[in-house]
Amino acid sequence: MLPYSKLPSPDPPPKKSKFPELDPKSSLNGLIYPTLSLQSPRSWLLLVILLLQVIFVLVLRSVSMSFSTSHVAPQQSHPEISASVPRVSDQCELGKIYVYDLPKALNEDLLQNCHELNPWGSRCDMLLNDGFGRQASALNGVVPENLVPAWHWTDQFVLEIIFHRRILNHRCRTLEPESAAAFYIPFYVGLAVGKYLWSDSSAKARDMHCDLMLKWVQDQPYWNRSDGWDHFTAMGRITWDFRRSKDEDWGSSCIYKKAMRNITRLLIERNPWDYFDVGVPYPTGFHPRSESDVTQWQDYVRSRNRSSLYCFAGATRMVKNDFRSMLLSHCKNESGSCRVVDCEGTRCMNGTSAILETFLDSVFCLQPRGDSFTRRSIFDCMVAGSIPVFFWKRSAYFQYAWFLPDEPGSYSVFIDRNEVRNGTKSIKAVLESYSQEEVKRMRDKVIDYIPKFIYAKSREGLGTIKDAFDVAIDGVLRRIKEQQELGFKW
C-alpha cells in the first residue's frame, strides 16, 4: 500500500487571546454562560459563526479523505486477503500470460490421433502422462528406489505438450486478455509436421497446420495490437525442421511465413542468428515431483563413484568422415578409460537403462553434434552429473544461454574436432590433464544447474525451485517487457 501524503506539521502554540472571554485557558462555563446568553443578539451571531466553522471543517475533511482514498484504494488489499500472503499481481512483476484456446485440430486432436503421427507405427505410448511417456520402471536398481516414479521414457520431441500442460496452471496466467503482457499459442506444430517428414508429402500438406494456425491467430484482436511481437509458442523440434526454402526441400516452411516473423519461438535447437528463436533444453527422462526429488537426486549424483574417465553413447552415420564413427573407434581402443554404448539400430531407443548407467559411471561424456548441431544426450549427460565434452561450439554455447552458466569452461570441456581428426590432440590426454579439484568444481557446477535442465512432473512446478519451463517463461516475459519499454514493435 502506498503511504499517505505527508501530514501537515503540528499547529504552533496558540497566542494568548486579547479577549478574556475567549482565552483558551478559561473554563468552559466561563466561555459559554457570560458570553452566549440566548437573549443577546451577539450570542446568536457567535453561535452561527461557530456552526459555519464546524460545517466548513467537516466538508474540508470529507474532501481530503475522498482525495486520499482515490489515490490509495487501488493499492490496498481486499480485507479477506491476509497481508502476509502475496497477491498474484505481486508475483507477476514481468506481466501476465493469456493462453489462446486454439481449435482442437491444432493440438488436442493430434494427441487423440497419436497412432497417425508416425509412418512406422503408433507413438501413443510416448505421449502418455502429459507427454512424459511411460514410467521407467526398468530403472529400479539404477536410481534410488523412491525416485523411480520420477523417471519416464520421455521422447525428445514432446516440448509442445509439456509447455501447454504447465502454462495452463502458471501462477501468472490470466483469463482476461486485456490484462495480459504476453500471449501463448498452444500449437503442436512439431507433432503436426512430424507425420509428413518421412513420407512423400506435398509442401502444402507439410504447411497446412501452420497456415491454419496463423490464419486463426491473425483474426484475434490482441494480435493486431502488436502484429504478434508479444506472442510466443513452443515448437517441439529443431528449428531446421521449420525452415524449408523450396517446396522440394525437407520439412515445413512455418518459420518463414510472414506472420511468424515476430513470434518468439521456443525450440530444442535454435538458429543462433535469429533473435526470435530461443533454445530450451531437450526433455530428458527425469521429471521430479517435488523440491525434495531434486535435492535428493543432486546429492545422489554428487556422491556417485565414477569408475570411467569418460564415455560416449551414440551411433555412426553413413556420411563421409563421420566424426561419431571416429569417437566410437577411439573409445573402443581406450577401453580402460572410455566406456562406450554403441547405439546402432534400436539399442538406445526409449526403454533401456544402458545410457543412464554409463553417464552415472563416467566423469566426462563426449558430446559431438548429432543429426544437427545439438543432441538430447547433452542434457541426459548433465542430469547424470557427468561433465560434457564438446567439439562444436554450436552444440551448446550458442544455444542455451538462459539455462547454462555464462562461462563455458566452468562446466564443460571444448576440444577442437580438427585437432582430434589430425591427431595433434588426444582426448584422453586433455581430460587427464584436469586436476581432481578442477573436476570437482566443474561437476558441482553441472549438478547445481540440473534444475534448469529438467521439466517438473507437477503441473504447478517445484515451489521455490525453477525448472526449465519456469526459466523459459520468465525469459520470454522479460524480453517482451524490455521490448515494450524500449518501444520495439517489430
C-alpha positions as CSV (number, residue, x, y, z in Angstrom):
1,M,0.0,0.0,0.0
2,L,1.4,3.4,-0.9
3,P,2.0,5.8,2.0
4,Y,-0.4,8.7,2.6
5,S,1.0,12.1,1.7
6,K,2.9,13.8,4.4
7,L,0.7,15.2,7.2
8,P,1.0,19.0,7.9
9,S,3.3,19.9,10.8
10,P,1.6,20.5,14.2
11,D,0.0,23.8,14.8
12,P,2.2,26.4,16.6
13,P,1.2,27.1,20.3
14,P,-1.8,29.4,20.4
15,K,-1.2,33.0,21.2
16,K,-2.9,34.5,24.3
17,S,-6.2,36.0,23.2
18,K,-6.8,39.6,23.7
19,F,-10.4,38.8,24.5
20,P,-10.6,37.4,28.1
21,E,-13.8,35.6,27.4
22,L,-12.2,33.6,24.6
23,D,-9.0,32.8,26.3
24,P,-8.3,29.0,25.9
25,K,-7.2,28.9,29.5
26,S,-10.7,29.9,30.6
27,S,-13.1,27.2,31.8
28,L,-15.9,26.0,29.6
29,N,-18.5,27.5,31.8
30,G,-16.7,30.8,31.8
31,L,-16.8,30.7,28.0
32,I,-20.4,29.8,27.5
33,Y,-22.6,31.4,30.1
34,P,-21.4,35.0,30.3
35,T,-20.9,35.3,26.6
36,L,-23.6,33.2,24.9
37,S,-26.8,34.3,26.6
38,L,-29.7,33.4,24.3
39,Q,-31.3,36.8,25.0
40,S,-28.2,38.5,23.4
41,P,-28.0,39.1,19.6
42,R,-24.3,38.9,20.0
43,S,-24.7,35.3,21.3
44,W,-26.8,34.3,18.3
45,L,-24.2,35.8,15.9
46,L,-21.3,33.9,17.6
47,L,-23.3,30.6,17.5
48,V,-24.0,30.9,13.8
49,I,-20.3,31.6,13.2
50,L,-19.3,28.6,15.2
51,L,-21.8,26.4,13.3
52,L,-20.4,27.6,10.0
53,Q,-16.9,26.8,11.1
54,V,-17.9,23.3,12.1
55,I,-19.6,22.7,8.8
56,F,-16.6,24.1,6.9
57,V,-14.2,21.8,8.8
58,L,-16.4,18.7,8.1
59,V,-16.6,19.4,4.4
60,L,-12.9,20.0,4.1
61,R,-12.1,16.8,5.9
62,S,-14.5,14.9,3.7
63,V,-12.9,16.3,0.5
64,S,-9.4,15.4,1.9
65,M,-10.4,11.9,2.7
66,S,-12.0,11.4,-0.7
67,F,-8.9,12.6,-2.4
68,S,-6.6,10.3,-0.4
69,T,-8.9,7.3,-0.9
70,S,-9.0,7.8,-4.7
71,H,-5.2,7.6,-4.8
72,V,-4.6,4.8,-2.3
73,A,-7.5,2.4,-2.7
74,P,-6.3,0.6,-5.8
75,Q,-3.2,-0.4,-3.9
76,Q,-4.9,-1.8,-0.9
77,S,-5.6,-5.5,-0.3
78,H,-9.1,-6.9,-0.1
79,P,-10.0,-7.3,3.6
80,E,-10.4,-11.1,3.1
81,I,-6.8,-11.5,1.9
82,S,-4.1,-11.8,4.5
83,A,-1.5,-9.1,4.2
84,S,1.2,-11.8,4.7
85,V,0.1,-13.7,1.5
86,P,1.4,-12.1,-1.7
87,R,-1.3,-11.5,-4.3
88,V,-0.9,-12.9,-7.9
89,S,-0.3,-9.4,-9.2
90,D,2.6,-9.0,-6.8
91,Q,4.2,-12.3,-8.1
92,C,3.8,-11.3,-11.7
93,E,6.0,-8.2,-12.0
94,L,7.0,-9.3,-15.5
95,G,3.4,-9.5,-16.6
96,K,0.6,-11.9,-17.1
97,I,0.0,-14.6,-19.8
98,Y,-3.1,-15.2,-21.8
99,V,-3.3,-18.7,-23.3
100,Y,-5.3,-18.9,-26.6
101,D,-8.0,-21.5,-26.9
102,L,-7.0,-22.8,-30.3
103,P,-9.2,-25.0,-32.5
104,K,-8.6,-28.6,-31.3
105,A,-7.4,-29.6,-34.7
106,L,-4.2,-27.7,-33.9
107,N,-3.3,-29.5,-30.7
108,E,-5.6,-31.9,-28.8
109,D,-6.9,-33.7,-31.9
110,L,-3.3,-34.6,-32.8
111,L,-2.9,-36.3,-29.5
112,Q,-6.2,-38.2,-29.9
113,N,-4.9,-39.4,-33.3
114,C,-1.5,-40.3,-32.0
115,H,-1.5,-43.5,-33.9
116,E,-1.3,-41.5,-37.1
117,L,1.8,-39.4,-36.1
118,N,4.4,-41.8,-37.3
119,P,4.5,-43.7,-40.6
120,W,6.3,-46.6,-39.0
121,G,3.9,-47.2,-36.0
122,S,2.0,-45.7,-33.1
123,R,3.5,-43.0,-30.9
124,C,0.7,-43.2,-28.4
125,D,2.9,-44.7,-25.6
126,M,5.3,-41.8,-26.0
127,L,2.6,-39.2,-25.4
128,L,1.2,-40.6,-22.2
129,N,1.3,-38.8,-18.8
130,D,1.2,-35.2,-20.1
131,G,3.8,-36.0,-22.7
132,F,6.3,-37.6,-20.4
133,G,5.7,-41.2,-21.7
134,R,5.6,-44.5,-19.9
135,Q,7.0,-45.0,-16.4
136,A,10.7,-46.0,-16.5
137,S,10.2,-49.0,-14.1
138,A,13.3,-50.7,-15.6
139,L,15.5,-48.1,-13.8
140,N,14.7,-49.8,-10.5
141,G,18.2,-50.5,-9.1
142,V,19.8,-47.8,-11.2
143,V,18.3,-44.8,-9.4
144,P,17.2,-44.5,-5.8
145,E,14.1,-46.6,-5.3
146,N,11.9,-43.7,-4.1
147,L,12.9,-41.7,-7.2
148,V,11.9,-44.3,-9.8
149,P,8.4,-42.8,-10.2
150,A,10.0,-39.5,-11.2
151,W,11.6,-41.2,-14.3
152,H,9.8,-41.8,-17.6
153,W,10.8,-42.9,-21.1
154,T,10.3,-39.4,-22.5
155,D,10.5,-38.7,-26.2
156,Q,12.7,-35.8,-27.2
157,F,10.0,-34.2,-29.4
158,V,7.2,-33.5,-26.8
159,L,8.1,-30.0,-25.8
160,E,4.8,-28.6,-27.0
161,I,2.7,-30.8,-24.8
162,I,4.8,-30.2,-21.7
163,F,4.6,-26.4,-22.1
164,H,0.9,-26.4,-22.8
165,R,0.0,-28.5,-19.7
166,R,2.2,-26.4,-17.5
167,I,1.2,-23.0,-18.7
168,L,-2.4,-23.7,-18.1
169,N,-1.5,-23.8,-14.4
170,H,1.0,-21.0,-14.4
171,R,0.5,-18.5,-11.5
172,C,0.6,-15.6,-13.9
173,R,-1.9,-17.0,-16.4
174,T,-4.9,-14.6,-16.8
175,L,-8.3,-15.3,-18.3
176,E,-8.6,-11.6,-19.2
177,P,-6.6,-10.9,-22.4
178,E,-6.8,-7.1,-21.9
179,S,-4.6,-7.5,-18.8
180,A,-2.0,-9.8,-20.5
181,A,1.6,-8.8,-21.3
182,A,2.1,-12.0,-23.4
183,F,0.0,-14.4,-25.4
184,Y,0.8,-18.1,-25.7
185,I,-0.1,-20.1,-28.8
186,P,-0.5,-23.8,-27.8
187,F,0.1,-25.1,-31.3
188,Y,1.6,-28.7,-31.6
189,V,3.4,-27.8,-34.8
190,G,6.1,-30.4,-34.2
191,L,3.6,-33.2,-33.9
192,A,1.7,-31.9,-36.9
193,V,4.6,-31.8,-39.3
194,G,6.4,-34.9,-37.9
195,K,3.9,-37.2,-39.6
196,Y,4.9,-35.8,-43.0
197,L,8.7,-35.6,-42.7
198,W,9.4,-39.2,-43.8
199,S,6.6,-39.6,-46.3
200,D,6.1,-38.5,-49.9
201,S,4.0,-35.4,-48.9
202,S,3.5,-32.2,-50.7
203,A,4.8,-28.9,-49.4
204,K,1.1,-27.8,-48.9
205,A,0.5,-30.8,-46.6
206,R,3.6,-30.0,-44.6
207,D,2.5,-26.4,-44.2
208,M,-1.2,-27.0,-43.7
209,H,-1.5,-26.8,-39.9
210,C,0.8,-23.8,-39.7
211,D,-1.2,-21.9,-42.2
212,L,-4.4,-22.7,-40.3
213,M,-2.9,-21.5,-37.0
214,L,-1.6,-18.3,-38.5
215,K,-5.0,-17.5,-40.2
216,W,-6.8,-18.1,-36.9
217,V,-4.5,-16.1,-34.7
218,Q,-4.3,-13.1,-37.0
219,D,-8.1,-12.8,-36.6
220,Q,-7.7,-12.3,-32.9
221,P,-7.9,-8.6,-31.7
222,Y,-4.8,-8.9,-29.5
223,W,-2.7,-10.0,-32.4
224,N,-3.5,-6.8,-34.2
225,R,-2.4,-4.5,-31.3
226,S,1.2,-5.6,-31.8
227,D,1.4,-7.6,-35.0
228,G,2.4,-10.6,-32.9
229,W,5.5,-9.2,-31.2
230,D,4.1,-10.1,-27.7
231,H,3.1,-13.7,-28.8
232,F,5.2,-16.8,-28.2
233,T,4.9,-20.6,-28.8
234,A,6.8,-23.8,-28.3
235,M,7.9,-25.8,-31.3
236,G,8.9,-29.3,-30.3
237,R,11.5,-30.0,-33.0
238,I,14.8,-28.3,-34.1
239,T,14.4,-25.0,-36.0
240,W,15.6,-26.5,-39.3
241,D,12.5,-28.7,-39.5
242,F,10.5,-25.5,-40.0
243,R,12.8,-23.6,-42.4
244,R,12.1,-25.1,-45.8
245,S,13.2,-22.7,-48.5
246,K,12.0,-24.6,-51.6
247,D,9.0,-26.9,-51.9
248,E,11.1,-30.0,-52.7
249,D,13.3,-29.5,-49.6
250,W,13.0,-31.0,-46.1
251,G,10.4,-30.0,-43.6
252,S,7.9,-27.2,-43.2
253,S,8.3,-23.5,-44.1
254,C,6.4,-22.4,-41.0
255,I,9.1,-20.1,-39.6
256,Y,9.5,-18.4,-42.9
257,K,5.8,-17.4,-43.0
258,K,5.4,-13.7,-42.8
259,A,3.1,-13.8,-39.7
260,M,5.6,-15.9,-37.8
261,R,8.3,-13.3,-38.1
262,N,7.6,-11.5,-34.8
263,I,6.6,-14.6,-32.7
264,T,9.1,-15.8,-30.1
265,R,9.7,-19.5,-30.7
266,L,10.9,-21.9,-28.0
267,L,12.9,-24.7,-29.7
268,I,15.2,-27.6,-28.7
269,E,17.7,-26.2,-31.2
270,R,17.7,-22.6,-32.4
271,N,19.1,-20.7,-35.3
272,P,21.8,-18.6,-33.5
273,W,21.3,-15.7,-35.9
274,D,17.5,-15.4,-35.4
275,Y,16.6,-13.3,-32.4
276,F,13.1,-14.8,-32.2
277,D,14.5,-18.4,-31.8
278,V,15.1,-19.3,-28.2
279,G,16.9,-22.6,-27.4
280,V,15.5,-24.6,-24.5
281,P,16.6,-27.9,-23.1
282,Y,15.6,-31.2,-24.7
283,P,13.1,-33.1,-22.5
284,T,15.0,-35.8,-20.5
285,G,13.6,-38.7,-18.6
286,F,13.8,-37.1,-15.1
287,H,10.6,-35.3,-14.0
288,P,10.8,-34.6,-10.3
289,R,7.5,-34.4,-8.3
290,S,8.8,-32.0,-5.6
291,E,11.8,-30.0,-4.4
292,S,12.8,-33.0,-2.4
293,D,13.2,-35.1,-5.5
294,V,15.5,-32.6,-7.0
295,T,17.8,-32.2,-4.0
296,Q,17.9,-35.9,-3.4
297,W,18.9,-36.6,-7.0
298,Q,21.6,-33.9,-6.8
299,D,23.0,-35.5,-3.7
300,Y,22.9,-38.9,-5.3
301,V,24.9,-37.9,-8.5
302,R,27.3,-35.7,-6.5
303,S,28.3,-38.7,-4.3
304,R,28.4,-41.2,-7.2
305,N,31.6,-43.2,-7.6
306,R,32.6,-42.8,-11.2
307,S,34.8,-45.6,-12.5
308,S,35.4,-44.4,-16.0
309,L,37.2,-41.2,-17.0
310,Y,34.9,-40.6,-20.0
311,C,32.3,-42.2,-22.2
312,F,30.5,-42.0,-25.5
313,A,26.9,-43.1,-26.4
314,G,26.0,-42.9,-30.0
315,A,25.7,-44.5,-33.4
316,T,27.6,-44.0,-36.6
317,R,26.1,-42.1,-39.6
318,M,26.5,-43.0,-43.3
319,V,28.3,-39.8,-44.1
320,K,31.8,-39.1,-45.2
321,N,34.4,-38.6,-42.4
322,D,31.7,-39.3,-39.8
323,F,33.1,-37.9,-36.5
324,R,31.0,-40.2,-34.3
325,S,32.5,-43.2,-36.0
326,M,35.9,-41.9,-35.1
327,L,34.8,-41.4,-31.4
328,L,33.4,-45.0,-31.3
329,S,36.6,-46.4,-32.6
330,H,38.6,-44.2,-30.2
331,C,36.6,-45.3,-27.2
332,K,36.9,-49.0,-28.1
333,N,40.7,-48.6,-28.3
334,E,40.8,-46.8,-24.9
335,S,38.5,-49.3,-23.1
336,G,40.4,-48.8,-19.9
337,S,39.4,-45.2,-19.7
338,C,36.4,-44.8,-22.0
339,R,33.1,-46.6,-21.7
340,V,31.1,-46.9,-24.9
341,V,27.4,-47.5,-25.7
342,D,27.1,-48.3,-29.4
343,C,23.6,-47.2,-30.3
344,E,23.5,-49.0,-33.7
345,G,19.9,-49.9,-34.7
346,T,17.4,-49.5,-31.9
347,R,19.7,-50.3,-28.9
348,C,19.3,-46.8,-27.4
349,M,15.6,-46.3,-28.0
350,N,13.5,-45.3,-25.1
351,G,13.3,-48.2,-22.7
352,T,16.9,-49.0,-21.9
353,S,18.9,-48.1,-18.8
354,A,22.3,-48.5,-20.5
355,I,22.9,-44.8,-21.3
356,L,21.9,-43.5,-17.9
357,E,24.1,-46.1,-16.2
358,T,27.1,-45.1,-18.4
359,F,26.7,-41.4,-17.7
360,L,26.4,-42.1,-14.0
361,D,29.6,-44.0,-14.0
362,S,31.7,-41.5,-16.1
363,V,33.5,-38.3,-15.1
364,F,33.2,-36.9,-18.6
365,C,30.9,-37.6,-21.5
366,L,31.8,-36.9,-25.2
367,Q,29.1,-34.8,-27.0
368,P,29.7,-34.5,-30.7
369,R,27.0,-33.0,-32.9
370,G,24.0,-35.2,-33.7
371,D,22.0,-35.2,-36.9
372,S,22.0,-31.4,-36.3
373,F,24.4,-29.4,-34.1
374,T,22.6,-30.4,-30.8
375,R,21.5,-33.7,-29.3
376,R,19.4,-34.7,-26.4
377,S,22.3,-36.7,-25.0
378,I,23.9,-33.4,-23.8
379,F,21.2,-33.0,-21.2
380,D,21.0,-36.7,-20.3
381,C,24.7,-36.5,-19.6
382,M,24.5,-33.4,-17.3
383,V,21.4,-34.6,-15.5
384,A,23.5,-37.7,-14.5
385,G,26.2,-35.3,-13.2
386,S,28.7,-36.0,-15.9
387,I,30.8,-33.2,-17.5
388,P,30.1,-32.6,-21.2
389,V,32.9,-32.5,-23.7
390,F,32.0,-30.5,-26.9
391,F,33.6,-30.5,-30.3
392,W,31.3,-27.9,-31.9
393,K,30.6,-24.6,-30.1
394,R,27.1,-24.5,-31.7
395,S,26.2,-27.7,-29.8
396,A,25.6,-25.7,-26.6
397,Y,27.4,-22.4,-26.2
398,F,25.3,-20.6,-28.8
399,Q,22.1,-22.4,-27.9
400,Y,21.0,-22.3,-24.3
401,A,22.1,-19.0,-22.8
402,W,19.2,-18.8,-20.3
403,F,20.0,-22.3,-18.9
404,L,23.8,-22.8,-18.9
405,P,26.5,-20.9,-16.9
406,D,27.9,-17.9,-18.6
407,E,31.5,-19.2,-18.6
408,P,31.7,-22.4,-20.8
409,G,34.9,-23.6,-19.1
410,S,33.2,-23.6,-15.7
411,Y,31.1,-26.7,-16.6
412,S,32.4,-28.2,-19.8
413,V,35.5,-29.0,-21.9
414,F,35.9,-27.9,-25.5
415,I,38.2,-29.8,-27.9
416,D,38.7,-28.7,-31.5
417,R,37.5,-31.6,-33.6
418,N,40.0,-30.9,-36.3
419,E,42.8,-31.4,-33.9
420,V,41.3,-34.7,-32.9
421,R,41.0,-35.7,-36.6
422,N,44.6,-34.9,-37.5
423,G,46.0,-36.5,-34.4
424,T,47.5,-33.3,-32.9
425,K,45.3,-33.6,-29.7
426,S,44.4,-36.6,-27.7
427,I,41.0,-36.7,-26.0
428,K,42.3,-38.9,-23.2
429,A,45.4,-36.6,-22.6
430,V,43.2,-33.5,-22.4
431,L,40.8,-35.0,-19.9
432,E,43.6,-36.5,-17.8
433,S,45.2,-33.0,-17.5
434,Y,42.4,-31.8,-15.3
435,S,43.1,-32.0,-11.5
436,Q,40.7,-33.5,-9.1
437,E,39.9,-30.1,-7.7
438,E,39.1,-28.8,-11.2
439,V,37.0,-31.8,-12.0
440,K,35.1,-31.4,-8.7
441,R,34.5,-27.7,-9.4
442,M,33.1,-28.4,-12.9
443,R,30.9,-31.3,-11.7
444,D,29.5,-29.3,-8.9
445,K,28.6,-26.5,-11.4
446,V,26.8,-29.1,-13.6
447,I,24.9,-30.5,-10.7
448,D,23.9,-27.1,-9.4
449,Y,22.4,-26.3,-12.7
450,I,20.4,-29.6,-13.0
451,P,17.0,-27.9,-12.1
452,K,17.4,-25.7,-15.2
453,F,17.7,-28.8,-17.4
454,I,14.6,-30.7,-16.3
455,Y,10.8,-30.4,-16.6
456,A,8.8,-31.0,-13.4
457,K,6.2,-33.6,-13.2
458,S,3.9,-31.4,-11.1
459,R,1.8,-29.1,-13.2
460,E,2.3,-26.4,-10.5
461,G,6.1,-26.7,-10.7
462,L,8.6,-27.2,-7.9
463,G,7.8,-24.4,-5.5
464,T,10.9,-22.3,-4.8
465,I,13.0,-24.3,-7.4
466,K,12.7,-23.1,-11.0
467,D,12.9,-25.8,-13.7
468,A,13.5,-25.4,-17.4
469,F,9.9,-24.4,-18.0
470,D,10.0,-21.6,-15.3
471,V,13.3,-20.3,-16.7
472,A,11.9,-20.2,-20.2
473,I,8.7,-18.4,-19.3
474,D,10.5,-15.8,-17.1
475,G,12.9,-15.2,-20.0
476,V,10.1,-14.7,-22.6
477,L,8.2,-12.3,-20.3
478,R,11.4,-10.4,-19.5
479,R,12.3,-9.9,-23.2
480,I,8.7,-8.8,-24.1
481,K,8.7,-6.3,-21.2
482,E,12.1,-4.9,-22.4
483,Q,10.8,-4.6,-25.9
484,Q,7.8,-2.7,-24.7
485,E,9.8,-0.4,-22.6
486,L,12.2,0.4,-25.4
487,G,9.2,0.9,-27.8
488,F,10.1,-2.0,-30.1
489,K,7.3,-3.2,-32.3
490,W,8.9,-5.2,-34.9
